[in-house]
Amino acid sequence: YHWALPDDLSPLENAVESIISREVHVLLVTSSVQIRHLFQVAENMGKQVALHEALTDVVITSIGPLTSEELRTRGLNVDLECTHPKMGFLVQEAAEKSAEILRHKRKQES
């Protein structure tokens, strides 16, 4: 069994563009395949480096250890790993903690 990219890549291409243009402040990653597909589409667009650079300014949240490992192998910091690997917990924890994490990241850039 293997997850394949969808036929219509425009939503993923739009996501890549939104991240690069700094319109995305928090990224909730619920599976390793999500991040692999995101980078695959970025590579096809010739924007993999720009995506990686832009993601350093984003609060990156992960649903669990395997997803976090995938992010780290790509040289990305996981700002928040969910305490329970469930979507509801991920959304709640991201909502509660991402503003402070983002403030801290921006303060470090200054």
C-alpha positions as a Markdown table, in Angstrom:
| # | Residue | x | y | z |
|---|---|---|---|---|
| 1 | Tyr | 0.0 | 0.0 | 0.0 |
| 2 | His | 1.4 | 3.4 | -1.0 |
| 3 | Trp | -0.1 | 6.9 | -0.8 |
| 4 | Ala | 0.1 | 8.6 | -4.2 |
| 5 | Leu | -0.1 | 12.2 | -5.0 |
| 6 | Pro | -3.6 | 13.3 | -6.1 |
| 7 | Asp | -4.3 | 14.0 | -9.8 |
| 8 | Asp | -5.0 | 17.6 | -9.0 |
| 9 | Leu | -1.9 | 19.1 | -7.5 |
| 10 | Ser | -3.1 | 22.7 | -7.4 |
| 11 | Pro | -4.1 | 22.6 | -3.7 |
| 12 | Leu | -0.6 | 21.4 | -2.8 |
| 13 | Glu | 1.0 | 23.9 | -5.2 |
| 14 | Asn | -1.1 | 26.7 | -3.6 |
| 15 | Ala | 0.0 | 25.5 | -0.2 |
| 16 | Val | 3.7 | 25.7 | -1.2 |
| 17 | Glu | 3.2 | 29.2 | -2.6 |
| 18 | Ser | 1.3 | 30.3 | 0.5 |
| 19 | Ile | 4.1 | 29.0 | 2.8 |
| 20 | Ile | 6.8 | 30.7 | 0.7 |
| 21 | Ser | 4.9 | 34.0 | 0.6 |
| 22 | Arg | 4.7 | 33.9 | 4.4 |
| 23 | Glu | 0.9 | 33.6 | 4.5 |
| 24 | Val | 1.1 | 30.5 | 6.6 |
| 25 | His | 2.1 | 30.9 | 10.3 |
| 26 | Val | 1.3 | 27.4 | 11.7 |
| 27 | Leu | 1.6 | 24.1 | 10.0 |
| 28 | Leu | -0.2 | 21.1 | 11.4 |
| 29 | Val | 1.3 | 17.9 | 10.1 |
| 30 | Thr | -0.7 | 14.7 | 10.7 |
| 31 | Ser | 1.4 | 12.2 | 8.7 |
| 32 | Ser | 4.9 | 11.7 | 7.3 |
| 33 | Val | 3.4 | 11.3 | 3.8 |
| 34 | Gln | 2.0 | 14.8 | 4.0 |
| 35 | Ile | 5.4 | 16.4 | 4.3 |
| 36 | Arg | 6.9 | 14.1 | 1.7 |
| 37 | His | 4.2 | 15.1 | -0.8 |
| 38 | Leu | 4.6 | 18.8 | 0.1 |
| 39 | Phe | 8.3 | 18.6 | -0.7 |
| 40 | Gln | 7.8 | 16.5 | -3.8 |
| 41 | Val | 5.4 | 19.1 | -5.2 |
| 42 | Ala | 7.8 | 21.9 | -4.2 |
| 43 | Glu | 10.7 | 20.1 | -5.9 |
| 44 | Asn | 8.5 | 19.7 | -9.1 |
| 45 | Met | 7.9 | 23.5 | -8.9 |
| 46 | Gly | 11.6 | 24.2 | -8.5 |
| 47 | Lys | 10.8 | 25.7 | -5.0 |
| 48 | Gln | 12.1 | 23.1 | -2.6 |
| 49 | Val | 14.8 | 25.4 | -1.1 |
| 50 | Ala | 12.4 | 28.3 | -0.8 |
| 51 | Leu | 9.9 | 26.1 | 0.9 |
| 52 | His | 12.5 | 24.8 | 3.4 |
| 53 | Glu | 13.7 | 28.4 | 4.2 |
| 54 | Ala | 10.1 | 29.6 | 4.7 |
| 55 | Leu | 9.2 | 26.8 | 7.0 |
| 56 | Thr | 11.9 | 28.0 | 9.4 |
| 57 | Asp | 9.5 | 30.9 | 10.2 |
| 58 | Val | 6.5 | 28.7 | 10.6 |
| 59 | Val | 5.3 | 27.0 | 13.8 |
| 60 | Ile | 5.6 | 23.3 | 12.9 |
| 61 | Thr | 3.3 | 21.0 | 14.8 |
| 62 | Ser | 3.4 | 17.2 | 14.5 |
| 63 | Ile | 0.9 | 14.6 | 15.5 |
| 64 | Gly | 3.5 | 12.2 | 16.8 |
| 65 | Pro | 7.0 | 10.7 | 16.8 |
| 66 | Leu | 7.1 | 9.2 | 13.3 |
| 67 | Thr | 5.9 | 12.4 | 11.7 |
| 68 | Ser | 8.4 | 14.4 | 13.8 |
| 69 | Glu | 11.2 | 12.1 | 12.6 |
| 70 | Glu | 10.2 | 12.8 | 9.0 |
| 71 | Leu | 10.3 | 16.5 | 9.6 |
| 72 | Arg | 13.7 | 16.3 | 11.4 |
| 73 | Thr | 15.2 | 14.2 | 8.6 |
| 74 | Arg | 14.4 | 17.2 | 6.3 |
| 75 | Gly | 16.2 | 19.5 | 8.7 |
| 76 | Leu | 13.1 | 21.1 | 10.1 |
| 77 | Asn | 12.5 | 21.8 | 13.8 |
| 78 | Val | 9.3 | 20.5 | 15.3 |
| 79 | Asp | 8.0 | 23.2 | 17.5 |
| 80 | Leu | 5.2 | 21.2 | 19.1 |
| 81 | Glu | 4.6 | 17.4 | 19.1 |
| 82 | Cys | 1.1 | 16.5 | 20.2 |
| 83 | Thr | 0.8 | 14.8 | 23.6 |
| 84 | His | -1.8 | 12.3 | 22.2 |
| 85 | Pro | -1.6 | 11.3 | 18.5 |
| 86 | Lys | -5.2 | 12.4 | 17.7 |
| 87 | Met | -6.3 | 15.3 | 15.4 |
| 88 | Gly | -8.4 | 16.9 | 18.1 |
| 89 | Phe | -5.4 | 17.1 | 20.5 |
| 90 | Leu | -3.2 | 18.4 | 17.8 |
| 91 | Val | -5.6 | 21.2 | 16.9 |
| 92 | Gln | -6.2 | 22.1 | 20.5 |
| 93 | Glu | -2.6 | 22.2 | 21.5 |
| 94 | Ala | -1.6 | 24.1 | 18.4 |
| 95 | Ala | -4.3 | 26.7 | 19.2 |
| 96 | Glu | -3.2 | 27.0 | 22.8 |
| 97 | Lys | 0.6 | 27.2 | 22.2 |
| 98 | Ser | 1.3 | 28.4 | 18.7 |
| 99 | Ala | 1.0 | 32.2 | 19.3 |
| 100 | Glu | 3.6 | 32.1 | 22.0 |
| 101 | Ile | 5.9 | 29.9 | 19.9 |
| 102 | Leu | 5.5 | 32.2 | 16.9 |
| 103 | Arg | 6.3 | 35.3 | 19.1 |
| 104 | His | 9.4 | 33.6 | 20.4 |
| 105 | Lys | 10.5 | 32.6 | 16.8 |
| 106 | Arg | 10.0 | 36.2 | 15.6 |
| 107 | Lys | 11.9 | 37.6 | 18.6 |
| 108 | Gln | 14.9 | 35.4 | 17.8 |
| 109 | Glu | 14.9 | 36.7 | 14.2 |
| 110 | Ser | 15.0 | 40.3 | 15.3 |
